[in-house]
Amino acid sequence: MTLLSNLEPFKNVEGKYVVKFKRSVVPYQNGFMFQLRIGDSSGEMMLRYWGAKNKEEVDKLYDSIKQDDVVSIKGESTDFKGLISINVNPPTGFVKVLKPGEYRKEEFIPVTERDQEQMFRELTELSGSIKNPDLKKLVHSFIEEDGEFSKKFREHPAAMYRHHGWVGGLLEHSLNMAKICDFLSTLHKELDRDLMIAGAILHDIGKMKELEVGSSIKVTAEGMMVGHLLLTMEMVNKKMEEIGTPEELRIKVKHIIASHHGKLEYGSPKTPAMPEALAVYYADDMDSKLVYMINHMKKAATEDDYVYTPDFGNIYLK
């Protein structure tokens, strides 16, 4: 299988790829064509299927292809407007929808570049350093005592694509935040280190219900209708009730979760009202934005000194 990121123009291409979206059938000089956006674990690319003059035949293939389907393709790479894309010309080329047993989902989802087991060990070391027994019990009840939760937490993405949108992304993001909060506690002795680390580790666990991983990462119905912030609140509050977390501490933990987006317009029902909540918010914001910018730099397909992004404007690449 040819990874899309390794593709050079004017080469034969054969492989399995996930369909991100499709564009309608339209006429061209020799018949009818349509376009697909396809992807694998390394990136995405446009595919153009150049069908013959039998529109019914082209429509039948087009209608059989759905978003998130995995397709087997045979075609040729080309340079289209300065970007590499794939042309499929039947009958030598083809696009075929595969059944679930004919592929592995791991072929299409990016995986963290860091060692997942090492990251989890670091996370458990940080949680083990929590001195407050109620907070330690809360965190351990999730990541150490619940085997099913622990396994999913280690493997789950933190987002669809913006930041940490890969297998192991939730663990990576949560660990980064916990480390940032740990460091901040050495600068500002007034901060409650235990509360920040617990908040950093647990702040996004609702992502495990908000996102599902198949041939691609997508939002669940519950994630769309409720959102990870409220799902996290629900999961953590239920656990605190079960283990008997003191009321005052429960309020503080819930506030960190409720305010970790920082602003009302960013989806938080409350803005940070404690320094620990402010620290968790900025740790979240900094880590997610740094990873997002760094990924843009890694994927910049240009020899220019800058690449433009809607979020940051021009990013310097040299």
Phi and psi restraints in degrees (value plus and minus 20) as a CYANA .aco file:
   2 THR   PHI    -109.2   -69.2
   2 THR   PSI      98.8   138.8
   3 LEU   PHI     -88.7   -48.7
   3 LEU   PSI     115.9   155.9
   4 LEU   PHI     -81.2   -41.2
   4 LEU   PSI     -54.4   -14.4
   5 SER   PHI     -87.7   -47.7
   5 SER   PSI     -40.9    -0.9
   6 ASN   PHI    -115.6   -75.6
   6 ASN   PSI     -20.0    20.0
   7 LEU   PHI     -91.9   -51.9
   7 LEU   PSI     112.5   152.5
   8 GLU   PHI    -129.4   -89.4
   8 GLU   PSI     134.7   174.7
   9 PRO   PHI     -87.5   -47.5
   9 PRO   PSI     129.7   169.7
  10 PHE   PHI      44.6    84.6
  10 PHE   PSI      22.1    62.1
  11 LYS   PHI    -143.6  -103.6
  11 LYS   PSI     132.2   172.2
  12 ASN   PHI     -89.1   -49.1
  12 ASN   PSI     120.7   160.7
  13 VAL   PHI    -147.4  -107.4
  13 VAL   PSI     106.9   146.9
  14 GLU   PHI    -157.3  -117.3
  14 GLU   PSI     115.3   155.3
  15 GLY   PHI     152.5   192.5
  15 GLY   PSI    -197.3  -157.3
  16 LYS   PHI    -134.7   -94.7
  16 LYS   PSI     112.3   152.3
  17 TYR   PHI    -162.8  -122.8
  17 TYR   PSI     133.4   173.4
  18 VAL   PHI    -112.5   -72.5
  18 VAL   PSI     122.3   162.3
  19 VAL   PHI    -106.4   -66.4
  19 VAL   PSI      99.5   139.5
  20 LYS   PHI    -105.5   -65.5
  20 LYS   PSI     -64.8   -24.8
  21 PHE   PHI    -182.0  -142.0
  21 PHE   PSI     149.5   189.5
  22 LYS   PHI    -155.7  -115.7
  22 LYS   PSI     135.1   175.1
  23 ARG   PHI    -137.7   -97.7
  23 ARG   PSI     128.3   168.3
  24 SER   PHI     -79.6   -39.6
  24 SER   PSI     137.6   177.6
  25 VAL   PHI     -87.4   -47.4
  25 VAL   PSI     112.2   152.2
  26 VAL   PHI    -156.7  -116.7
  26 VAL   PSI     134.4   174.4
  27 PRO   PHI     -96.6   -56.6
  27 PRO   PSI     131.1   171.1
  28 TYR   PHI    -159.9  -119.9
  28 TYR   PSI    -197.8  -157.8
  29 GLN   PHI     -75.7   -35.7
  29 GLN   PSI     -59.0   -19.0
  30 ASN   PHI    -125.8   -85.8
  30 ASN   PSI     -12.1    27.9
  31 GLY   PHI     136.3   176.3
  31 GLY   PSI    -151.3  -111.3
  32 PHE   PHI    -151.6  -111.6
  32 PHE   PSI     122.7   162.7
  33 MET   PHI    -156.9  -116.9
  33 MET   PSI     141.5   181.5
  34 PHE   PHI    -164.8  -124.8
  34 PHE   PSI     147.3   187.3
  35 GLN   PHI    -141.8  -101.8
  35 GLN   PSI     125.7   165.7
  36 LEU   PHI    -145.5  -105.5
  36 LEU   PSI     124.4   164.4
  37 ARG   PHI    -118.4   -78.4
  37 ARG   PSI      97.2   137.2
  38 ILE   PHI    -135.7   -95.7
  38 ILE   PSI     138.8   178.8
  39 GLY   PHI    -169.6  -129.6
  39 GLY   PSI     141.4   181.4
  40 ASP   PHI    -159.4  -119.4
  40 ASP   PSI    -185.4  -145.4
  41 SER   PHI     -88.1   -48.1
  41 SER   PSI     -33.8     6.2
  42 SER   PHI    -120.9   -80.9
  42 SER   PSI     -36.1     3.9
  43 GLY   PHI     141.5   181.5
  43 GLY   PSI    -184.8  -144.8
  44 GLU   PHI    -153.3  -113.3
  44 GLU   PSI     142.4   182.4
  45 MET   PHI    -182.4  -142.4
  45 MET   PSI     133.8   173.8
  46 MET   PHI    -105.3   -65.3
  46 MET   PSI     120.9   160.9
  47 LEU   PHI    -141.3  -101.3
  47 LEU   PSI     115.5   155.5
  48 ARG   PHI    -138.1   -98.1
  48 ARG   PSI     101.8   141.8
  49 TYR   PHI    -118.5   -78.5
  49 TYR   PSI      96.2   136.2
  50 TRP   PHI    -120.6   -80.6
  50 TRP   PSI      73.2   113.2
  51 GLY   PHI    -102.7   -62.7
  51 GLY   PSI     152.1   192.1
  52 ALA   PHI    -103.1   -63.1
  52 ALA   PSI    -184.1  -144.1
  53 LYS   PHI    -104.3   -64.3
  53 LYS   PSI     -23.5    16.5
  54 ASN   PHI    -102.1   -62.1
  54 ASN   PSI      72.5   112.5
  55 LYS   PHI     -82.7   -42.7
  55 LYS   PSI     -56.0   -16.0
  56 GLU   PHI     -80.4   -40.4
  56 GLU   PSI     -59.8   -19.8
  57 GLU   PHI     -87.2   -47.2
  57 GLU   PSI     -62.8   -22.8
  58 VAL   PHI     -86.4   -46.4
  58 VAL   PSI     -62.4   -22.4
  59 ASP   PHI     -80.6   -40.6
  59 ASP   PSI     -59.3   -19.3
  60 LYS   PHI     -82.5   -42.5
  60 LYS   PSI     -64.8   -24.8
  61 LEU   PHI     -85.4   -45.4
  61 LEU   PSI     -65.7   -25.7
  62 TYR   PHI     -77.5   -37.5
  62 TYR   PSI     -65.9   -25.9
  63 ASP   PHI     -87.6   -47.6
  63 ASP   PSI     -44.3    -4.3
  64 SER   PHI     -97.6   -57.6
  64 SER   PSI     -34.7     5.3
  65 ILE   PHI    -117.8   -77.8
  65 ILE   PSI     104.9   144.9
  66 LYS   PHI    -138.5   -98.5
  66 LYS   PSI     138.3   178.3
  67 GLN   PHI     -78.0   -38.0
  67 GLN   PSI     117.0   157.0
  68 ASP   PHI      57.6    97.6
  68 ASP   PSI     -20.2    19.8
  69 ASP   PHI     -85.8   -45.8
  69 ASP   PSI     134.1   174.1
  70 VAL   PHI    -124.3   -84.3
  70 VAL   PSI     109.6   149.6
  71 VAL   PHI    -139.7   -99.7
  71 VAL   PSI     125.3   165.3
  72 SER   PHI    -115.6   -75.6
  72 SER   PSI     112.7   152.7
  73 ILE   PHI    -151.6  -111.6
  73 ILE   PSI     134.3   174.3
  74 LYS   PHI    -156.3  -116.3
  74 LYS   PSI     103.0   143.0
  75 GLY   PHI    -182.8  -142.8
  75 GLY   PSI    -176.0  -136.0
  76 GLU   PHI    -158.5  -118.5
  76 GLU   PSI     115.8   155.8
  77 SER   PHI     -96.5   -56.5
  77 SER   PSI     131.1   171.1
  78 THR   PHI    -166.4  -126.4
  78 THR   PSI     146.9   186.9
  79 ASP   PHI    -123.8   -83.8
  79 ASP   PSI      89.8   129.8
  80 PHE   PHI    -137.9   -97.9
  80 PHE   PSI      90.3   130.3
  81 LYS   PHI      36.7    76.7
  81 LYS   PSI      18.8    58.8
  82 GLY   PHI      63.4   103.4
  82 GLY   PSI     -20.6    19.4
  83 LEU   PHI    -139.7   -99.7
  83 LEU   PSI     121.2   161.2
  84 ILE   PHI     -95.3   -55.3
  84 ILE   PSI     113.6   153.6
  85 SER   PHI    -161.4  -121.4
  85 SER   PSI     159.9   199.9
  86 ILE   PHI    -141.8  -101.8
  86 ILE   PSI     112.2   152.2
  87 ASN   PHI    -124.7   -84.7
  87 ASN   PSI     113.8   153.8
  88 VAL   PHI    -137.7   -97.7
  88 VAL   PSI      98.2   138.2
  89 ASN   PHI    -139.8   -99.8
  89 ASN   PSI      83.0   123.0
  90 PRO   PHI     -89.2   -49.2
  90 PRO   PSI     135.3   175.3
  91 PRO   PHI    -109.4   -69.4
  91 PRO   PSI     -30.0    10.0
  92 THR   PHI     -91.7   -51.7
  92 THR   PSI     -51.8   -11.8
  93 GLY   PHI    -120.6   -80.6
  93 GLY   PSI     138.8   178.8
  94 PHE   PHI    -174.9  -134.9
  94 PHE   PSI     141.5   181.5
  95 VAL   PHI    -149.9  -109.9
  95 VAL   PSI     103.9   143.9
  96 LYS   PHI    -152.1  -112.1
  96 LYS   PSI     109.5   149.5
  97 VAL   PHI     -96.2   -56.2
  97 VAL   PSI     110.6   150.6
  98 LEU   PHI    -116.8   -76.8
  98 LEU   PSI     134.0   174.0
  99 LYS   PHI    -107.0   -67.0
  99 LYS   PSI     138.2   178.2
 100 PRO   PHI     -71.5   -31.5
 100 PRO   PSI     -57.2   -17.2
 101 GLY   PHI     -94.6   -54.6
 101 GLY   PSI     -24.3    15.7
 102 GLU   PHI    -117.5   -77.5
 102 GLU   PSI     -12.0    28.0
 103 TYR   PHI    -177.3  -137.3
 103 TYR   PSI     145.1   185.1
 104 ARG   PHI    -132.2   -92.2
 104 ARG   PSI     113.0   153.0
 105 LYS   PHI     -83.2   -43.2
 105 LYS   PSI     -44.8    -4.8
 106 GLU   PHI     -83.5   -43.5
 106 GLU   PSI     -38.6     1.4
 107 GLU   PHI     -90.0   -50.0
 107 GLU   PSI     -36.5     3.5
 108 PHE   PHI    -139.1   -99.1
 108 PHE   PSI     -27.9    12.1
 109 ILE   PHI    -129.3   -89.3
 109 ILE   PSI     106.5   146.5
 110 PRO   PHI     -81.0   -41.0
 110 PRO   PSI     131.8   171.8
 111 VAL   PHI    -141.2  -101.2
 111 VAL   PSI     123.3   163.3
 112 THR   PHI     -72.3   -32.3
 112 THR   PSI     124.3   164.3
 113 GLU   PHI     -99.5   -59.5
 113 GLU   PSI     -30.9     9.1
 114 ARG   PHI    -115.6   -75.6
 114 ARG   PSI     138.3   178.3
 115 ASP   PHI     -92.3   -52.3
 115 ASP   PSI      96.1   136.1
 116 GLN   PHI     -85.0   -45.0
 116 GLN   PSI     -60.1   -20.1
 117 GLU   PHI     -86.7   -46.7
 117 GLU   PSI     -60.0   -20.0
 118 GLN   PHI     -84.3   -44.3
 118 GLN   PSI     -62.7   -22.7
 119 MET   PHI     -81.5   -41.5
 119 MET   PSI     -61.3   -21.3
 120 PHE   PHI     -87.6   -47.6
 120 PHE   PSI     -56.2   -16.2
 121 ARG   PHI     -82.3   -42.3
 121 ARG   PSI     -62.8   -22.8
 122 GLU   PHI     -82.8   -42.8
 122 GLU   PSI     -59.6   -19.6
 123 LEU   PHI     -85.7   -45.7
 123 LEU   PSI     -63.1   -23.1
 124 THR   PHI     -89.2   -49.2
 124 THR   PSI     -49.7    -9.7
 125 GLU   PHI     -85.4   -45.4
 125 GLU   PSI     -61.9   -21.9
 126 LEU   PHI     -86.0   -46.0
 126 LEU   PSI     -63.9   -23.9
 127 SER   PHI     -86.3   -46.3
 127 SER   PSI     -53.5   -13.5
 128 GLY   PHI     -88.9   -48.9
 128 GLY   PSI     -40.6    -0.6
 129 SER   PHI    -105.2   -65.2
 129 SER   PSI     -24.5    15.5
 130 ILE   PHI     -86.3   -46.3
 130 ILE   PSI     105.6   145.6
 131 LYS   PHI    -109.0   -69.0
 131 LYS   PSI     -50.9   -10.9
 132 ASN   PHI     -86.1   -46.1
 132 ASN   PSI      96.5   136.5
 133 PRO   PHI     -83.5   -43.5
 133 PRO   PSI     -53.1   -13.1
 134 ASP   PHI     -90.8   -50.8
 134 ASP   PSI     -59.8   -19.8
 135 LEU   PHI     -91.0   -51.0
 135 LEU   PSI     -59.0   -19.0
 136 LYS   PHI     -82.6   -42.6
 136 LYS   PSI     -62.6   -22.6
 137 LYS   PHI     -83.0   -43.0
 137 LYS   PSI     -59.9   -19.9
 138 LEU   PHI     -82.6   -42.6
 138 LEU   PSI     -71.2   -31.2
 139 VAL   PHI     -84.9   -44.9
 139 VAL   PSI     -64.7   -24.7
 140 HIS   PHI     -86.0   -46.0
 140 HIS   PSI     -50.0   -10.0
 141 SER   PHI     -84.1   -44.1
 141 SER   PSI     -44.2    -4.2
 142 PHE   PHI    -110.0   -70.0
 142 PHE   PSI     -81.7   -41.7
 143 ILE   PHI    -105.6   -65.6
 143 ILE   PSI     -35.2     4.8
 144 GLU   PHI    -138.2   -98.2
 144 GLU   PSI     -54.9   -14.9
 145 GLU   PHI    -111.5   -71.5
 145 GLU   PSI     -39.2     0.8
 146 ASP   PHI    -127.1   -87.1
 146 ASP   PSI      77.5   117.5
 147 GLY   PHI     -81.3   -41.3
 147 GLY   PSI     -60.6   -20.6
 148 GLU   PHI     -85.7   -45.7
 148 GLU   PSI     -63.9   -23.9
 149 PHE   PHI     -81.9   -41.9
 149 PHE   PSI     -66.8   -26.8
 150 SER   PHI     -78.6   -38.6
 150 SER   PSI     -64.0   -24.0
 151 LYS   PHI     -83.5   -43.5
 151 LYS   PSI     -65.8   -25.8
 152 LYS   PHI     -87.7   -47.7
 152 LYS   PSI     -58.5   -18.5
 153 PHE   PHI     -81.2   -41.2
 153 PHE   PSI     -58.5   -18.5
 154 ARG   PHI     -89.6   -49.6
 154 ARG   PSI     -48.9    -8.9
 155 GLU   PHI    -121.6   -81.6
 155 GLU   PSI     -37.5     2.5
 156 HIS   PHI     -96.4   -56.4
 156 HIS   PSI     127.1   167.1
 157 PRO   PHI     -95.3   -55.3
 157 PRO   PSI     141.3   181.3
 158 ALA   PHI    -117.3   -77.3
 158 ALA   PSI     -31.2     8.8
 159 ALA   PHI    -183.4  -143.4
 159 ALA   PSI     151.8   191.8
 160 MET   PHI     -93.7   -53.7
 160 MET   PSI     -64.7   -24.7
 161 TYR   PHI    -177.5  -137.5
 161 TYR   PSI     -44.7    -4.7
 162 ARG   PHI     -85.7   -45.7
 162 ARG   PSI     -69.5   -29.5
 163 HIS   PHI    -168.9  -128.9
 163 HIS   PSI     119.6   159.6
 164 HIS   PHI      32.7    72.7
 164 HIS   PSI      18.1    58.1
 165 GLY   PHI    -107.3   -67.3
 165 GLY   PSI      40.0    80.0
 166 TRP   PHI    -172.6  -132.6
 166 TRP   PSI     145.1   185.1
 167 VAL   PHI     -78.5   -38.5
 167 VAL   PSI     107.8   147.8
 168 GLY   PHI      68.1   108.1
 168 GLY   PSI     -18.6    21.4
 169 GLY   PHI     -87.9   -47.9
 169 GLY   PSI     -56.6   -16.6
 170 LEU   PHI     -86.1   -46.1
 170 LEU   PSI     -63.5   -23.5
 171 LEU   PHI     -82.7   -42.7
 171 LEU   PSI     -66.6   -26.6
 172 GLU   PHI     -79.9   -39.9
 172 GLU   PSI     -66.8   -26.8
 173 HIS   PHI     -85.3   -45.3
 173 HIS   PSI     -64.1   -24.1
 174 SER   PHI     -85.3   -45.3
 174 SER   PSI     -60.0   -20.0
 175 LEU   PHI     -85.2   -45.2
 175 LEU   PSI     -64.9   -24.9
 176 ASN   PHI     -76.9   -36.9
 176 ASN   PSI     -65.0   -25.0
 177 MET   PHI     -83.9   -43.9
 177 MET   PSI     -63.0   -23.0
 178 ALA   PHI     -82.3   -42.3
 178 ALA   PSI     -58.2   -18.2
 179 LYS   PHI     -86.6   -46.6
 179 LYS   PSI     -61.0   -21.0
 180 ILE   PHI     -81.6   -41.6
 180 ILE   PSI     -65.7   -25.7
 181 CYS   PHI     -84.8   -44.8
 181 CYS   PSI     -57.9   -17.9
 182 ASP   PHI     -80.5   -40.5
 182 ASP   PSI     -64.3   -24.3
 183 PHE   PHI     -84.7   -44.7
 183 PHE   PSI     -62.7   -22.7
 184 LEU   PHI     -80.0   -40.0
 184 LEU   PSI     -52.5   -12.5
 185 SER   PHI     -87.7   -47.7
 185 SER   PSI     -42.3    -2.3
 186 THR   PHI    -100.6   -60.6
 186 THR   PSI     -41.7    -1.7
 187 LEU   PHI    -107.5   -67.5
 187 LEU   PSI     -55.2   -15.2
 188 HIS   PHI    -144.9  -104.9
 188 HIS   PSI      76.2   116.2
 189 LYS   PHI     -85.4   -45.4
 189 LYS   PSI     -37.4     2.6
 190 GLU   PHI     -92.8   -52.8
 190 GLU   PSI     -38.7     1.3
 191 LEU   PHI     -92.7   -52.7
 191 LEU   PSI     124.0   164.0
 192 ASP   PHI    -104.1   -64.1
 192 ASP   PSI      78.4   118.4
 193 ARG   PHI     -78.5   -38.5
 193 ARG   PSI     -64.4   -24.4
 194 ASP   PHI     -79.8   -39.8
 194 ASP   PSI     -63.2   -23.2
 195 LEU   PHI     -85.2   -45.2
 195 LEU   PSI     -60.7   -20.7
 196 MET   PHI     -86.6   -46.6
 196 MET   PSI     -64.7   -24.7
 197 ILE   PHI     -86.1   -46.1
 197 ILE   PSI     -62.6   -22.6
 198 ALA   PHI     -81.2   -41.2
 198 ALA   PSI     -63.6   -23.6
 199 GLY   PHI     -83.8   -43.8
 199 GLY   PSI     -60.8   -20.8
 200 ALA   PHI     -84.2   -44.2
 200 ALA   PSI     -62.0   -22.0
 201 ILE   PHI     -88.2   -48.2
 201 ILE   PSI     -57.9   -17.9
 202 LEU   PHI    -118.6   -78.6
 202 LEU   PSI     -28.9    11.1
 203 HIS   PHI     -80.3   -40.3
 203 HIS   PSI     -46.5    -6.5
 204 ASP   PHI    -140.0  -100.0
 204 ASP   PSI      -2.8    37.2
 205 ILE   PHI     -85.6   -45.6
 205 ILE   PSI     -37.8     2.2
 206 GLY   PHI     -85.3   -45.3
 206 GLY   PSI     -36.0     4.0
 207 LYS   PHI     -80.7   -40.7
 207 LYS   PSI     -44.7    -4.7
 208 MET   PHI     -88.6   -48.6
 208 MET   PSI     -40.9    -0.9
 209 LYS   PHI    -121.1   -81.1
 209 LYS   PSI     -46.1    -6.1
 210 GLU   PHI     -94.8   -54.8
 210 GLU   PSI     -54.0   -14.0
 211 LEU   PHI    -136.9   -96.9
 211 LEU   PSI     125.0   165.0
 212 GLU   PHI    -146.8  -106.8
 212 GLU   PSI     129.3   169.3
 213 VAL   PHI    -133.9   -93.9
 213 VAL   PSI      98.2   138.2
 214 GLY   PHI    -146.7  -106.7
 214 GLY   PSI    -141.6  -101.6
 215 SER   PHI     -95.6   -55.6
 215 SER   PSI     -32.4     7.6
 216 SER   PHI    -171.0  -131.0
 216 SER   PSI     150.9   190.9
 217 ILE   PHI    -111.6   -71.6
 217 ILE   PSI     105.4   145.4
 218 LYS   PHI    -163.1  -123.1
 218 LYS   PSI     144.0   184.0
 219 VAL   PHI    -102.8   -62.8
 219 VAL   PSI     116.3   156.3
 220 THR   PHI     -98.1   -58.1
 220 THR   PSI     147.6   187.6
 221 ALA   PHI     -81.2   -41.2
 221 ALA   PSI     -61.2   -21.2
 222 GLU   PHI     -85.6   -45.6
 222 GLU   PSI     -58.5   -18.5
 223 GLY   PHI     -84.8   -44.8
 223 GLY   PSI     -59.8   -19.8
 224 MET   PHI     -88.8   -48.8
 224 MET   PSI     -60.8   -20.8
 225 MET   PHI    -105.4   -65.4
 225 MET   PSI     -48.0    -8.0
 226 VAL   PHI    -134.0   -94.0
 226 VAL   PSI     -67.6   -27.6
 227 GLY   PHI      73.6   113.6
 227 GLY   PSI     131.7   171.7
 228 HIS   PHI     -88.6   -48.6
 228 HIS   PSI     -47.8    -7.8
 229 LEU   PHI     -84.1   -44.1
 229 LEU   PSI     -68.2   -28.2
 230 LEU   PHI     -90.8   -50.8
 230 LEU   PSI     -54.2   -14.2
 231 LEU   PHI     -85.3   -45.3
 231 LEU   PSI     -59.9   -19.9
 232 THR   PHI     -82.4   -42.4
 232 THR   PSI     -66.2   -26.2
 233 MET   PHI     -76.9   -36.9
 233 MET   PSI     -63.9   -23.9
 234 GLU   PHI     -83.4   -43.4
 234 GLU   PSI     -66.1   -26.1
 235 MET   PHI     -84.9   -44.9
 235 MET   PSI     -64.9   -24.9
 236 VAL   PHI     -91.7   -51.7
 236 VAL   PSI     -61.6   -21.6
 237 ASN   PHI     -84.2   -44.2
 237 ASN   PSI     -60.2   -20.2
 238 LYS   PHI     -80.9   -40.9
 238 LYS   PSI     -63.5   -23.5
 239 LYS   PHI     -85.9   -45.9
 239 LYS   PSI     -60.7   -20.7
 240 MET   PHI     -84.5   -44.5
 240 MET   PSI     -55.6   -15.6
 241 GLU   PHI     -86.2   -46.2
 241 GLU   PSI     -60.3   -20.3
 242 GLU   PHI     -85.1   -45.1
 242 GLU   PSI     -60.4   -20.4
 243 ILE   PHI    -116.9   -76.9
 243 ILE   PSI     -21.2    18.8
 244 GLY   PHI      56.0    96.0
 244 GLY   PSI      20.1    60.1
 245 THR   PHI     -83.2   -43.2
 245 THR   PSI     112.7   152.7
 246 PRO   PHI     -75.5   -35.5
 246 PRO   PSI     125.9   165.9
 247 GLU   PHI     -77.6   -37.6
 247 GLU   PSI     -66.2   -26.2
 248 GLU   PHI     -81.3   -41.3
 248 GLU   PSI     -59.9   -19.9
 249 LEU   PHI     -89.9   -49.9
 249 LEU   PSI     -57.5   -17.5
 250 ARG   PHI     -78.9   -38.9
 250 ARG   PSI     -62.8   -22.8
 251 ILE   PHI     -82.4   -42.4
 251 ILE   PSI     -62.2   -22.2
 252 LYS   PHI     -85.9   -45.9
 252 LYS   PSI     -63.4   -23.4
 253 VAL   PHI     -83.1   -43.1
 253 VAL   PSI     -64.4   -24.4
 254 LYS   PHI     -84.3   -44.3
 254 LYS   PSI     -55.5   -15.5
 255 HIS   PHI     -85.7   -45.7
 255 HIS   PSI     -60.5   -20.5
 256 ILE   PHI     -80.6   -40.6
 256 ILE   PSI     -62.6   -22.6
 257 ILE   PHI     -85.5   -45.5
 257 ILE   PSI     -66.5   -26.5
 258 ALA   PHI     -84.8   -44.8
 258 ALA   PSI     -49.7    -9.7
 259 SER   PHI    -125.3   -85.3
 259 SER   PSI     -13.9    26.1
 260 HIS   PHI     -94.3   -54.3
 260 HIS   PSI     -27.9    12.1
 261 HIS   PHI    -106.5   -66.5
 261 HIS   PSI     -28.3    11.7
 262 GLY   PHI      66.4   106.4
 262 GLY   PSI     -60.5   -20.5
 263 LYS   PHI    -155.6  -115.6
 263 LYS   PSI     132.0   172.0
 264 LEU   PHI     -80.0   -40.0
 264 LEU   PSI     -60.6   -20.6
 265 GLU   PHI     -90.8   -50.8
 265 GLU   PSI     -32.2     7.8
 266 TYR   PHI    -115.7   -75.7
 266 TYR   PSI     -16.4    23.6
 267 GLY   PHI      86.0   126.0
 267 GLY   PSI     -21.8    18.2
 268 SER   PHI    -103.7   -63.7
 268 SER   PSI     111.2   151.2
 269 PRO   PHI     -91.8   -51.8
 269 PRO   PSI     -38.8     1.2
 270 LYS   PHI    -155.9  -115.9
 270 LYS   PSI     128.1   168.1
 271 THR   PHI    -110.9   -70.9
 271 THR   PSI     136.8   176.8
 272 PRO   PHI     -77.4   -37.4
 272 PRO   PSI     106.5   146.5
 273 ALA   PHI    -136.3   -96.3
 273 ALA   PSI     -14.3    25.7
 274 MET   PHI    -154.3  -114.3
 274 MET   PSI     129.6   169.6
 275 PRO   PHI     -79.3   -39.3
 275 PRO   PSI     -53.8   -13.8
 276 GLU   PHI     -85.8   -45.8
 276 GLU   PSI     -58.8   -18.8
 277 ALA   PHI     -87.0   -47.0
 277 ALA   PSI     -58.7   -18.7
 278 LEU   PHI     -83.4   -43.4
 278 LEU   PSI     -61.1   -21.1
 279 ALA   PHI     -83.8   -43.8
 279 ALA   PSI     -63.7   -23.7
 280 VAL   PHI     -83.9   -43.9
 280 VAL   PSI     -61.8   -21.8
 281 TYR   PHI     -79.5   -39.5
 281 TYR   PSI     -69.5   -29.5
 282 TYR   PHI     -91.5   -51.5
 282 TYR   PSI     -51.0   -11.0
 283 ALA   PHI     -83.5   -43.5
 283 ALA   PSI     -62.8   -22.8
 284 ASP   PHI     -82.6   -42.6
 284 ASP   PSI     -68.9   -28.9
 285 ASP   PHI     -83.2   -43.2
 285 ASP   PSI     -64.5   -24.5
 286 MET   PHI     -86.7   -46.7
 286 MET   PSI     -67.4   -27.4
 287 ASP   PHI     -84.1   -44.1
 287 ASP   PSI     -64.5   -24.5
 288 SER   PHI     -85.3   -45.3
 288 SER   PSI     -61.0   -21.0
 289 LYS   PHI     -92.3   -52.3
 289 LYS   PSI     -57.8   -17.8
 290 LEU   PHI     -82.6   -42.6
 290 LEU   PSI     -65.7   -25.7
 291 VAL   PHI     -83.7   -43.7
 291 VAL   PSI     -60.1   -20.1
 292 TYR   PHI     -82.3   -42.3
 292 TYR   PSI     -65.0   -25.0
 293 MET   PHI     -87.4   -47.4
 293 MET   PSI     -64.4   -24.4
 294 ILE   PHI     -81.1   -41.1
 294 ILE   PSI     -59.7   -19.7
 295 ASN   PHI     -84.2   -44.2
 295 ASN   PSI     -58.6   -18.6
 296 HIS   PHI     -82.0   -42.0
 296 HIS   PSI     -58.9   -18.9
 297 MET   PHI     -86.6   -46.6
 297 MET   PSI     -61.4   -21.4
 298 LYS   PHI     -85.3   -45.3
 298 LYS   PSI     -55.2   -15.2
 299 LYS   PHI    -116.3   -76.3
 299 LYS   PSI     -17.8    22.2
 300 ALA   PHI     -85.3   -45.3
 300 ALA   PSI      91.2   131.2
 301 ALA   PHI    -112.4   -72.4
 301 ALA   PSI      46.9    86.9
 302 THR   PHI    -173.0  -133.0
 302 THR   PSI     132.7   172.7
 303 GLU   PHI    -117.6   -77.6
 303 GLU   PSI     -17.7    22.3
 304 ASP   PHI     -89.7   -49.7
 304 ASP   PSI     144.5   184.5
 305 ASP   PHI     -95.7   -55.7
 305 ASP   PSI     -39.9     0.1
 306 TYR   PHI    -151.7  -111.7
 306 TYR   PSI     134.5   174.5
 307 VAL   PHI    -148.6  -108.6
 307 VAL   PSI     117.6   157.6
 308 TYR   PHI    -111.2   -71.2
 308 TYR   PSI     118.6   158.6
 309 THR   PHI    -152.6  -112.6
 309 THR   PSI     126.2   166.2
 310 PRO   PHI     -81.4   -41.4
 310 PRO   PSI     -51.3   -11.3
 311 ASP   PHI     -99.9   -59.9
 311 ASP   PSI     -59.3   -19.3
 312 PHE   PHI    -135.8   -95.8
 312 PHE   PSI     -23.2    16.8
 313 GLY   PHI      53.9    93.9
 313 GLY   PSI    -161.3  -121.3
 314 ASN   PHI     -97.8   -57.8
 314 ASN   PSI     111.5   151.5
 315 ILE   PHI    -128.5   -88.5
 315 ILE   PSI     107.1   147.1
 316 TYR   PHI     -96.5   -56.5
 316 TYR   PSI     111.6   151.6
 317 LEU   PHI    -126.5   -86.5
 317 LEU   PSI     -33.4     6.6
